[in-house]
């Protein structure tokens, strides 16, 4: 089982092996956490992402971290909640976490920070997104130290209530 914590903060300041980016399919930057990561990493990140051919929902791809304190960025594309049945949205969201963890392990990344994937403009309900994140990371992140870093105050309040044992 993964060593997992939940914190409030800015994922772009994480010092460790990798941060996970809640990206869009182009991987070329966007709003929310995606835009923040691209701004903090610098133009080199966009240039490398342009060579990757995009990314499908539920999959993950890795790049260098450039100006970030994390060595790598693992890009994953979460589901747009209302475009799928709740069951399919959950399956796709779980695969984001599973494939991010697999990618991290393949590149010897042992310390990993996640945002709350799909819970912003993609409309996944924050409480359900947290449940998927916590359960999936605990189930599949055997060899990693993981932290879910929440920028959103509402999501952090939910986390403190539901997961007080792992919330800092």
C-alpha positions as CSV (number, residue, x, y, z in Angstrom):
1,X,0.0,0.0,0.0
2,X,1.2,3.5,-0.9
3,X,2.3,5.9,1.8
4,X,-0.3,8.6,1.1
5,X,-0.9,12.1,2.5
6,X,-3.3,14.8,1.5
7,X,-2.2,18.5,1.7
8,X,-3.5,21.9,0.8
9,X,-1.2,23.8,-1.5
10,X,0.4,24.5,-4.9
11,X,1.5,21.3,-6.7
12,X,4.0,23.3,-8.8
13,X,6.2,23.8,-5.6
14,X,6.5,20.0,-4.9
15,X,10.1,18.8,-4.5
16,X,10.3,15.2,-5.5
17,X,10.6,12.8,-8.4
18,X,7.4,13.7,-10.3
19,X,4.2,15.7,-10.3
20,X,1.1,14.5,-12.1
21,X,-0.5,17.0,-14.5
22,X,-4.3,16.9,-15.1
23,X,-3.8,17.7,-18.8
24,X,-6.0,18.0,-21.8
25,X,-5.6,15.7,-24.8
26,X,-3.3,18.0,-26.7
27,X,-0.8,18.2,-23.7
28,X,0.0,21.7,-24.8
29,X,-1.3,23.5,-21.7
30,X,-4.7,24.8,-20.6
31,X,-6.4,26.2,-17.5
32,X,-6.3,25.2,-13.9
33,X,-3.5,22.9,-12.7
34,X,-2.4,22.3,-16.3
35,X,-1.9,25.9,-17.0
36,X,-0.1,26.4,-13.6
37,X,2.3,23.6,-14.3
38,X,3.1,24.8,-17.8
39,X,3.7,28.3,-16.6
40,X,6.0,27.1,-13.8
41,X,7.9,24.7,-16.0
42,X,8.5,27.1,-18.8
43,X,8.3,26.9,-22.6
44,X,10.6,23.9,-22.8
45,X,7.7,21.8,-21.4
46,X,5.4,22.8,-24.2
47,X,8.1,22.0,-26.8
48,X,8.6,18.5,-25.4
49,X,4.8,17.9,-25.1
50,X,4.4,18.9,-28.8
51,X,6.6,15.8,-29.7
52,X,4.4,13.3,-27.8
53,X,1.4,13.2,-30.1
54,X,-1.2,14.1,-27.4
55,X,-2.6,11.7,-24.8
56,X,-5.9,9.8,-24.6
57,X,-8.3,10.0,-21.6
58,X,-7.0,7.6,-18.9
59,X,-3.5,7.3,-20.3
60,X,-0.3,8.9,-19.1
61,X,2.9,10.3,-20.6
62,X,6.1,11.6,-19.0
63,X,8.3,14.6,-19.6
64,X,11.1,16.4,-17.9
65,X,10.1,18.9,-15.2
66,X,12.3,21.7,-16.5
67,X,12.0,24.7,-14.2
68,X,9.9,22.8,-11.6
69,X,11.4,21.4,-8.4
70,X,10.1,17.9,-9.5
71,X,12.3,16.0,-12.0
72,X,9.4,14.9,-14.1
73,X,5.8,15.7,-15.1
74,X,3.5,12.8,-15.7
75,X,0.6,14.0,-17.9
76,X,-2.7,12.3,-17.7
77,X,-6.1,13.2,-19.2
78,X,-9.1,12.8,-16.9
79,X,-12.6,12.2,-18.0
80,X,-15.1,15.0,-18.6
81,X,-17.6,13.8,-16.1
82,X,-20.9,14.6,-17.9
83,X,-19.7,13.0,-21.2
84,X,-19.8,9.5,-19.6
85,X,-21.9,7.3,-17.4
86,X,-20.9,7.6,-13.8
87,X,-19.4,4.0,-14.0
88,X,-17.4,4.8,-17.1
89,X,-16.2,8.1,-15.7
90,X,-15.0,6.3,-12.6
91,X,-13.2,3.6,-14.7
92,X,-11.4,6.3,-16.8
93,X,-10.5,8.3,-13.6
94,X,-9.1,5.2,-12.0
95,X,-7.0,4.5,-15.1
96,X,-5.5,8.0,-14.8
97,X,-4.1,7.2,-11.4
98,X,-3.1,3.6,-12.3
99,X,-1.3,4.7,-15.5
100,X,0.4,7.6,-13.7
101,X,1.7,5.2,-11.0
102,X,2.9,2.7,-13.6
103,X,4.7,5.5,-15.5
104,X,6.3,6.7,-12.3
105,X,7.5,3.3,-11.4
106,X,8.9,2.7,-14.9
107,X,11.0,5.8,-14.6
108,X,12.1,5.1,-11.0
109,X,10.0,7.9,-9.5
110,X,9.3,7.1,-5.9
111,X,7.9,10.4,-4.6
112,X,4.8,11.6,-6.5
113,X,2.4,14.5,-6.2
114,X,-1.1,14.3,-7.6
115,X,-3.7,17.0,-8.2
116,X,-7.4,16.1,-7.9
117,X,-7.8,14.9,-11.5
118,X,-11.1,15.9,-13.3
119,X,-12.6,17.8,-10.4
120,X,-12.2,21.3,-11.8
121,X,-13.6,22.3,-15.2
122,X,-14.1,18.6,-16.1
123,X,-16.9,18.5,-13.6
124,X,-16.2,15.4,-11.6
125,X,-17.8,15.7,-8.1
126,X,-15.0,16.5,-5.7
127,X,-16.1,14.0,-3.0
128,X,-16.2,11.2,-5.6
129,X,-13.0,12.3,-7.3
130,X,-11.3,12.2,-3.8
131,X,-12.6,8.7,-3.2
132,X,-11.3,7.4,-6.5
133,X,-7.9,9.1,-6.0
134,X,-7.4,7.8,-2.4
135,X,-8.6,4.3,-3.1
136,X,-6.7,3.9,-6.4
137,X,-3.4,5.3,-5.0
138,X,-3.6,3.1,-1.9
139,X,-4.4,0.0,-4.1
140,X,-1.8,0.4,-6.8
141,X,0.9,2.7,-5.4
142,X,2.8,-0.1,-3.5
143,X,6.3,1.4,-4.0
144,X,5.6,5.1,-3.9
145,X,5.3,7.9,-1.4
146,X,2.3,9.9,-2.7
147,X,0.7,13.2,-1.8
148,X,-2.5,14.6,-3.2
149,X,-2.1,18.4,-3.2
150,X,-5.3,20.3,-3.3
151,X,-5.4,23.9,-4.3
152,X,-9.2,24.0,-4.1
153,X,-10.5,24.9,-0.6
154,X,-13.7,23.0,-1.0
155,X,-11.9,19.9,-1.9
156,X,-9.5,20.3,1.0
157,X,-12.5,20.7,3.4
158,X,-14.0,17.5,2.1
159,X,-10.6,15.7,2.4
160,X,-10.2,16.9,6.0
161,X,-13.7,15.5,6.9
162,X,-13.5,12.2,5.0
163,X,-9.8,11.4,5.3
164,X,-8.6,13.1,8.5
165,X,-6.2,10.2,9.2
166,X,-4.1,11.2,6.1
167,X,-4.8,14.9,5.8
168,X,-2.2,17.4,7.0
